């Protein structure tokens, strides 16, 4: 799978929360943060697409 590098900046609180969440899931290995971010972005985009479809069909 091809990948693209992102440089992102988040608050220390978000950083700590995400890392603690990943660790609690048994993670913490190389690539876990990238997988978490990719899954979160995909879920966000899907939710927005569903919302847009609902608005389009309701109007």
MARKOL-658979 format. One record per residue: residue in three letters; residue number from 1; y, x, z of N, C-alpha, C, CB in turn; chain. Coordinates in nm, 4 decimals. Glycine has a CB too. Layout:
MARKOL-658979
<node residu="ALA" num="NUM" n_c2="Y" n_c1="X" n_c3="Z" ca_c2="Y" ca_c1="X" ca_c3="Z" c_c2="Y" c_c1="X" c_c3="Z" cb_c2="Y" cb_c1="X" cb_c3="Z" chaine="A"/>
...
This chain:
MARKOL-658979
<node residu="UNK" num="1" n_c2="-0.1181" n_c1="0.0843" n_c3="0.0000" ca_c2="0.0000" ca_c1="0.0000" ca_c3="0.0000" c_c2="0.1242" c_c1="0.0887" c_c3="0.0000" cb_c2="-0.0001" cb_c1="-0.0959" cb_c3="0.1221" chaine="A"/>
<node residu="UNK" num="2" n_c2="0.2166" n_c1="0.0578" n_c3="-0.0864" ca_c2="0.3434" ca_c1="0.1301" ca_c3="-0.0887" c_c2="0.4317" c_c1="0.0809" c_c3="0.0245" cb_c2="0.4148" cb_c1="0.1130" cb_c3="-0.2248" chaine="A"/>
<node residu="UNK" num="3" n_c2="0.5109" n_c1="0.1703" n_c3="0.0789" ca_c2="0.6028" ca_c1="0.1329" ca_c3="0.1856" c_c2="0.7421" c_c1="0.1847" c_c3="0.1538" cb_c2="0.5545" cb_c1="0.1873" cb_c3="0.3215" chaine="A"/>
<node residu="UNK" num="4" n_c2="0.8395" n_c1="0.1239" n_c3="0.2178" ca_c2="0.9788" ca_c1="0.1639" ca_c3="0.2067" c_c2="1.0279" c_c1="0.1906" c_c3="0.3475" cb_c2="1.0660" cb_c1="0.0548" cb_c3="0.1345" chaine="A"/>
<node residu="UNK" num="5" n_c2="1.1025" n_c1="0.2979" n_c3="0.3649" ca_c2="1.1548" ca_c1="0.3310" ca_c3="0.4979" c_c2="1.2832" c_c1="0.2562" c_c3="0.5251" cb_c2="1.1783" cb_c1="0.4815" cb_c3="0.5111" chaine="A"/>
<node residu="UNK" num="6" n_c2="1.2921" n_c1="0.2021" n_c3="0.6460" ca_c2="1.4149" ca_c1="0.1395" ca_c3="0.6951" c_c2="1.4617" c_c1="0.2184" c_c3="0.8151" cb_c2="1.3929" cb_c1="-0.0111" cb_c3="0.7316" chaine="A"/>
<node residu="UNK" num="7" n_c2="1.5905" n_c1="0.2305" n_c3="0.8270" ca_c2="1.6504" ca_c1="0.2821" ca_c3="0.9496" c_c2="1.7222" c_c1="0.1647" c_c3="1.0134" cb_c2="1.7486" cb_c1="0.4040" cb_c3="0.9222" chaine="A"/>
<node residu="UNK" num="8" n_c2="1.6807" n_c1="0.1277" n_c3="1.1330" ca_c2="1.7414" ca_c1="0.0129" ca_c3="1.1995" c_c2="1.7953" c_c1="0.0550" c_c3="1.3353" cb_c2="1.6395" cb_c1="-0.1023" cb_c3="1.2148" chaine="A"/>
<node residu="UNK" num="9" n_c2="1.8884" n_c1="-0.0232" n_c3="1.3845" ca_c2="1.9437" ca_c1="0.0012" ca_c3="1.5175" c_c2="1.9343" c_c1="-0.1281" c_c3="1.5970" cb_c2="2.0917" cb_c1="0.0520" cb_c3="1.5096" chaine="A"/>
<node residu="UNK" num="10" n_c2="1.8801" n_c1="-0.1193" n_c3="1.7165" ca_c2="1.8711" ca_c1="-0.2342" ca_c3="1.8064" c_c2="1.9205" c_c1="-0.1907" c_c3="1.9437" cb_c2="1.7246" cb_c1="-0.2898" cb_c3="1.8140" chaine="A"/>
<node residu="UNK" num="11" n_c2="1.9475" n_c1="-0.2896" n_c3="2.0267" ca_c2="1.9931" ca_c1="-0.2578" ca_c3="2.1619" c_c2="1.8779" c_c1="-0.1981" c_c3="2.2420" cb_c2="2.0489" cb_c1="-0.3841" cb_c3="2.2326" chaine="A"/>
<node residu="UNK" num="12" n_c2="1.9101" n_c1="-0.1225" n_c3="2.3448" ca_c2="1.8042" ca_c1="-0.0675" ca_c3="2.4302" c_c2="1.7157" c_c1="-0.1763" c_c3="2.4913" cb_c2="1.8657" cb_c1="0.0162" cb_c3="2.5413" chaine="A"/>
<node residu="UNK" num="13" n_c2="1.7738" n_c1="-0.2923" n_c3="2.5215" ca_c2="1.6948" ca_c1="-0.4020" ca_c3="2.5781" c_c2="1.5890" c_c1="-0.4519" c_c3="2.4804" cb_c2="1.7860" cb_c1="-0.5171" cb_c3="2.6185" chaine="A"/>
<node residu="UNK" num="14" n_c2="1.6286" n_c1="-0.4696" n_c3="2.3543" ca_c2="1.5333" ca_c1="-0.5149" ca_c3="2.2527" c_c2="1.4263" c_c1="-0.4089" c_c3="2.2310" cb_c2="1.6055" cb_c1="-0.5466" cb_c3="2.1196" chaine="A"/>
<node residu="UNK" num="15" n_c2="1.4663" n_c1="-0.2838" n_c3="2.2245" ca_c2="1.3714" ca_c1="-0.1743" ca_c3="2.2071" c_c2="1.2659" c_c1="-0.1759" c_c3="2.3173" cb_c2="1.4447" cb_c1="-0.0396" cb_c3="2.2059" chaine="A"/>
<node residu="UNK" num="16" n_c2="1.3112" n_c1="-0.1848" n_c3="2.4402" ca_c2="1.2179" ca_c1="-0.1837" ca_c3="2.5528" c_c2="1.1277" c_c1="-0.3069" c_c3="2.5513" cb_c2="1.2947" cb_c1="-0.1765" cb_c3="2.6853" chaine="A"/>
<node residu="UNK" num="17" n_c2="1.1854" n_c1="-0.4231" n_c3="2.5228" ca_c2="1.1058" ca_c1="-0.5462" ca_c3="2.5200" c_c2="0.9971" c_c1="-0.5413" c_c3="2.4138" cb_c2="1.1956" cb_c1="-0.6664" cb_c3="2.4956" chaine="A"/>
<node residu="UNK" num="18" n_c2="1.0324" n_c1="-0.4953" n_c3="2.2948" ca_c2="0.9348" ca_c1="-0.4883" ca_c3="2.1857" c_c2="0.8255" c_c1="-0.3877" c_c3="2.2180" cb_c2="1.0037" cb_c1="-0.4509" cb_c3="2.0534" chaine="A"/>
<node residu="UNK" num="19" n_c2="0.8645" n_c1="-0.2723" n_c3="2.2677" ca_c2="0.7647" ca_c1="-0.1699" ca_c3="2.2995" c_c2="0.6717" c_c1="-0.2151" c_c3="2.4122" cb_c2="0.8340" cb_c1="-0.0389" cb_c3="2.3385" chaine="A"/>
<node residu="UNK" num="20" n_c2="0.7267" n_c1="-0.2857" n_c3="2.5113" ca_c2="0.6425" ca_c1="-0.3378" ca_c3="2.6196" c_c2="0.5479" c_c1="-0.4452" c_c3="2.5664" cb_c2="0.7298" cb_c1="-0.3953" cb_c3="2.7339" chaine="A"/>
<node residu="UNK" num="21" n_c2="0.5969" n_c1="-0.5299" n_c3="2.4754" ca_c2="0.5132" ca_c1="-0.6333" ca_c3="2.4156" c_c2="0.3984" c_c1="-0.5707" c_c3="2.3376" cb_c2="0.5966" cb_c1="-0.7240" cb_c3="2.3242" chaine="A"/>
<node residu="UNK" num="22" n_c2="0.4295" n_c1="-0.4721" n_c3="2.2550" ca_c2="0.3264" ca_c1="-0.4050" ca_c3="2.1755" c_c2="0.2239" c_c1="-0.3386" c_c3="2.2674" cb_c2="0.3900" cb_c1="-0.3002" cb_c3="2.0807" chaine="A"/>
<node residu="UNK" num="23" n_c2="0.2708" n_c1="-0.2731" n_c3="2.3713" ca_c2="0.1795" ca_c1="-0.2070" ca_c3="2.4657" c_c2="0.0902" c_c1="-0.3087" c_c3="2.5352" cb_c2="0.2585" cb_c1="-0.1267" cb_c3="2.5701" chaine="A"/>
<node residu="UNK" num="24" n_c2="0.1458" n_c1="-0.4240" n_c3="2.5707" ca_c2="0.0677" ca_c1="-0.5279" ca_c3="2.6387" c_c2="-0.0393" c_c1="-0.5866" c_c3="2.5478" cb_c2="0.1596" cb_c1="-0.6389" cb_c3="2.6884" chaine="A"/>
<node residu="UNK" num="25" n_c2="-0.0172" n_c1="-0.5778" n_c3="2.4165" ca_c2="-0.1154" ca_c1="-0.6276" ca_c3="2.3202" c_c2="-0.2232" c_c1="-0.5237" c_c3="2.2912" cb_c2="-0.0462" cb_c1="-0.6682" cb_c3="2.1903" chaine="A"/>
<node residu="UNK" num="26" n_c2="-0.2189" n_c1="-0.4129" n_c3="2.3627" ca_c2="-0.3171" ca_c1="-0.3074" ca_c3="2.3419" c_c2="-0.2742" c_c1="-0.2081" c_c3="2.2363" cb_c2="-0.4488" cb_c1="-0.3667" cb_c3="2.3040" chaine="A"/>
<node residu="UNK" num="27" n_c2="-0.1476" n_c1="-0.2156" n_c3="2.1977" ca_c2="-0.0972" ca_c1="-0.1279" ca_c3="2.0926" c_c2="-0.0320" c_c1="-0.0034" c_c3="2.1475" cb_c2="0.0006" cb_c1="-0.2016" cb_c3="2.0065" chaine="A"/>
<node residu="UNK" num="28" n_c2="0.0566" n_c1="0.0487" n_c3="2.0699" ca_c2="0.1255" ca_c1="0.1708" ca_c3="2.1063" c_c2="0.0863" c_c1="0.2870" c_c3="2.0171" cb_c2="0.0978" cb_c1="0.2048" cb_c3="2.2496" chaine="A"/>
<node residu="UNK" num="29" n_c2="0.0023" n_c1="0.2565" n_c3="1.9189" ca_c2="-0.0392" ca_c1="0.3611" ca_c3="1.8257" c_c2="0.0618" c_c1="0.3725" c_c3="1.7117" cb_c2="-0.1806" cb_c1="0.3320" cb_c3="1.7701" chaine="A"/>
<node residu="UNK" num="30" n_c2="0.0501" n_c1="0.4806" n_c3="1.6384" ca_c2="0.1387" ca_c1="0.5039" ca_c3="1.5250" c_c2="0.1299" c_c1="0.3865" c_c3="1.4275" cb_c2="0.1029" cb_c1="0.6368" cb_c3="1.4540" chaine="A"/>
<node residu="UNK" num="31" n_c2="0.2445" n_c1="0.3365" n_c3="1.3868" ca_c2="0.2492" ca_c1="0.2273" ca_c3="1.2905" c_c2="0.2584" c_c1="0.0897" c_c3="1.3523" cb_c2="0.1303" cb_c1="0.2329" cb_c3="1.2046" chaine="A"/>
<node residu="UNK" num="32" n_c2="0.2342" n_c1="0.0776" n_c3="1.4830" ca_c2="0.2376" ca_c1="-0.0541" ca_c3="1.5469" c_c2="0.3762" c_c1="-0.1172" c_c3="1.5426" cb_c2="0.1913" cb_c1="-0.0430" cb_c3="1.6906" chaine="A"/>
<node residu="UNK" num="33" n_c2="0.4800" n_c1="-0.0371" n_c3="1.5616" ca_c2="0.6160" ca_c1="-0.0911" ca_c3="1.5569" c_c2="0.6483" c_c1="-0.1400" c_c3="1.4160" cb_c2="0.7187" cb_c1="0.0154" cb_c3="1.6018" chaine="A"/>
<node residu="UNK" num="34" n_c2="0.6098" n_c1="-0.0654" n_c3="1.3155" ca_c2="0.6333" ca_c1="-0.1077" ca_c3="1.1768" c_c2="0.5593" c_c1="-0.2368" c_c3="1.1461" cb_c2="0.5899" cb_c1="0.0020" cb_c3="1.0787" chaine="A"/>
<node residu="UNK" num="35" n_c2="0.4348" n_c1="-0.2477" n_c3="1.1899" ca_c2="0.3583" ca_c1="-0.3705" ca_c3="1.1672" c_c2="0.4236" c_c1="-0.4884" c_c3="1.2380" cb_c2="0.2134" cb_c1="-0.3536" cb_c3="1.2153" chaine="A"/>
<node residu="UNK" num="36" n_c2="0.4711" n_c1="-0.4664" n_c3="1.3607" ca_c2="0.5377" ca_c1="-0.5726" ca_c3="1.4357" c_c2="0.6616" c_c1="-0.6209" c_c3="1.3604" cb_c2="0.5762" cb_c1="-0.5234" cb_c3="1.5769" chaine="A"/>
<node residu="UNK" num="37" n_c2="0.7430" n_c1="-0.5275" n_c3="1.3138" ca_c2="0.8660" ca_c1="-0.5637" ca_c3="1.2430" c_c2="0.8333" c_c1="-0.6371" c_c3="1.1133" cb_c2="0.9506" cb_c1="-0.4382" cb_c3="1.2133" chaine="A"/>
<node residu="UNK" num="38" n_c2="0.7352" n_c1="-0.5884" n_c3="1.0382" ca_c2="0.7003" ca_c1="-0.6549" ca_c3="0.9123" c_c2="0.6518" c_c1="-0.7976" c_c3="0.9372" cb_c2="0.5925" cb_c1="-0.5748" cb_c3="0.8376" chaine="A"/>
<node residu="UNK" num="39" n_c2="0.5679" n_c1="-0.8161" n_c3="1.0385" ca_c2="0.5190" ca_c1="-0.9503" ca_c3="1.0712" c_c2="0.6340" c_c1="-1.0413" c_c3="1.1139" cb_c2="0.4129" cb_c1="-0.9432" cb_c3="1.1826" chaine="A"/>
<node residu="UNK" num="40" n_c2="0.7258" n_c1="-0.9897" n_c3="1.1944" ca_c2="0.8398" ca_c1="-1.0691" ca_c3="1.2411" c_c2="0.9309" c_c1="-1.1088" c_c3="1.1250" cb_c2="0.9199" cb_c1="-0.9910" cb_c3="1.3463" chaine="A"/>
<node residu="UNK" num="41" n_c2="0.9552" n_c1="-1.0169" n_c3="1.0338" ca_c2="1.0413" ca_c1="-1.0465" ca_c3="0.9189" c_c2="0.9748" c_c1="-1.1497" c_c3="0.8290" cb_c2="1.0725" cb_c1="-0.9178" cb_c3="0.8390" chaine="A"/>
<node residu="UNK" num="42" n_c2="0.8456" n_c1="-1.1350" n_c3="0.8045" ca_c2="0.7744" ca_c1="-1.2332" ca_c3="0.7213" c_c2="0.7802" c_c1="-1.3725" c_c3="0.7843" cb_c2="0.6271" cb_c1="-1.1902" cb_c3="0.7011" chaine="A"/>
<node residu="UNK" num="43" n_c2="0.7597" n_c1="-1.3808" n_c3="0.9159" ca_c2="0.7651" ca_c1="-1.5095" ca_c3="0.9858" c_c2="0.9052" c_c1="-1.5693" c_c3="0.9772" cb_c2="0.7233" cb_c1="-1.4928" cb_c3="1.1333" chaine="A"/>
<node residu="UNK" num="44" n_c2="1.0065" n_c1="-1.4865" n_c3="0.9941" ca_c2="1.1449" ca_c1="-1.5329" ca_c3="0.9862" c_c2="1.1750" c_c1="-1.5885" c_c3="0.8473" cb_c2="1.2423" cb_c1="-1.4186" cb_c3="1.0201" chaine="A"/>
<node residu="UNK" num="45" n_c2="1.1377" n_c1="-1.5147" n_c3="0.7439" ca_c2="1.1631" ca_c1="-1.5596" ca_c3="0.6072" c_c2="1.0883" c_c1="-1.6888" c_c3="0.5760" cb_c2="1.1233" cb_c1="-1.4511" cb_c3="0.5076" chaine="A"/>
<node residu="UNK" num="46" n_c2="0.9646" n_c1="-1.7002" n_c3="0.6237" ca_c2="0.8865" ca_c1="-1.8216" ca_c3="0.6011" c_c2="0.9527" c_c1="-1.9413" c_c3="0.6686" cb_c2="0.7431" cb_c1="-1.8039" cb_c3="0.6531" chaine="A"/>
<node residu="UNK" num="47" n_c2="0.9958" n_c1="-1.9238" n_c3="0.7938" ca_c2="1.0619" ca_c1="-2.0325" ca_c3="0.8666" c_c2="1.1883" c_c1="-2.0776" c_c3="0.7946" cb_c2="1.0959" cb_c1="-1.9885" cb_c3="1.0096" chaine="A"/>
<node residu="UNK" num="48" n_c2="1.2657" n_c1="-1.9830" n_c3="0.7435" ca_c2="1.3883" ca_c1="-2.0186" ca_c3="0.6719" c_c2="1.3559" c_c1="-2.0916" c_c3="0.5418" cb_c2="1.4719" cb_c1="-1.8928" cb_c3="0.6427" chaine="A"/>
<node residu="UNK" num="49" n_c2="1.2522" n_c1="-2.0494" n_c3="0.4723" ca_c2="1.2129" ca_c1="-2.1161" ca_c3="0.3478" c_c2="1.1695" c_c1="-2.2596" c_c3="0.3755" cb_c2="1.0993" cb_c1="-2.0386" cb_c3="0.2781" chaine="A"/>
<node residu="UNK" num="50" n_c2="1.0965" n_c1="-2.2801" n_c3="0.4841" ca_c2="1.0538" ca_c1="-2.4152" ca_c3="0.5213" c_c2="1.1754" c_c1="-2.5013" c_c3="0.5530" cb_c2="0.9575" cb_c1="-2.4111" cb_c3="0.6423" chaine="A"/>
<node residu="UNK" num="51" n_c2="1.2697" n_c1="-2.4472" n_c3="0.6288" ca_c2="1.3913" ca_c1="-2.5217" ca_c3="0.6622" c_c2="1.4684" c_c1="-2.5599" c_c3="0.5362" cb_c2="1.4807" cb_c1="-2.4392" cb_c3="0.7558" chaine="A"/>
<node residu="UNK" num="52" n_c2="1.4813" n_c1="-2.4666" n_c3="0.4429" ca_c2="1.5527" ca_c1="-2.4946" ca_c3="0.3187" c_c2="1.4806" c_c1="-2.6012" c_c3="0.2369" cb_c2="1.5684" cb_c1="-2.3668" cb_c3="0.2362" chaine="A"/>
<node residu="UNK" num="53" n_c2="1.3488" n_c1="-2.5968" n_c3="0.2338" ca_c2="1.2717" ca_c1="-2.6967" ca_c3="0.1597" c_c2="1.2887" c_c1="-2.8345" c_c3="0.2223" cb_c2="1.1228" cb_c1="-2.6581" cb_c3="0.1555" chaine="A"/>
<node residu="UNK" num="54" n_c2="1.2902" n_c1="-2.8408" n_c3="0.3544" ca_c2="1.3101" ca_c1="-2.9693" ca_c3="0.4229" c_c2="1.4471" c_c1="-3.0270" c_c3="0.3906" cb_c2="1.2947" cb_c1="-2.9527" cb_c3="0.5753" chaine="A"/>
<node residu="UNK" num="55" n_c2="1.5490" n_c1="-2.9431" n_c3="0.3918" ca_c2="1.6844" ca_c1="-2.9887" ca_c3="0.3598" c_c2="1.6911" c_c1="-3.0368" c_c3="0.2150" cb_c2="1.7873" cb_c1="-2.8756" cb_c3="0.3839" chaine="A"/>
<node residu="UNK" num="56" n_c2="1.6288" n_c1="-2.9636" n_c3="0.1254" ca_c2="1.6322" ca_c1="-2.9990" ca_c3="-0.0168" c_c2="1.5611" c_c1="-3.1311" c_c3="-0.0438" cb_c2="1.5687" cb_c1="-2.8883" cb_c3="-0.1002" chaine="A"/>
<node residu="UNK" num="57" n_c2="1.4515" n_c1="-3.1561" n_c3="0.0252" ca_c2="1.3772" ca_c1="-3.2799" ca_c3="0.0011" c_c2="1.4357" c_c1="-3.3979" c_c3="0.0767" cb_c2="1.2322" cb_c1="-3.2619" cb_c3="0.0398" chaine="A"/>
<node residu="UNK" num="58" n_c2="1.5112" n_c1="-3.3727" n_c3="0.1814" ca_c2="1.5707" ca_c1="-3.4810" ca_c3="0.2596" c_c2="1.6969" c_c1="-3.5351" c_c3="0.1930" cb_c2="1.6029" cb_c1="-3.4326" cb_c3="0.4011" chaine="A"/>
<node residu="UNK" num="59" n_c2="1.7613" n_c1="-3.4516" n_c3="0.1139" ca_c2="1.8898" ca_c1="-3.4915" ca_c3="0.0561" c_c2="1.8741" c_c1="-3.5463" c_c3="-0.0787" cb_c2="1.9842" cb_c1="-3.3783" cb_c3="0.0514" chaine="A"/>
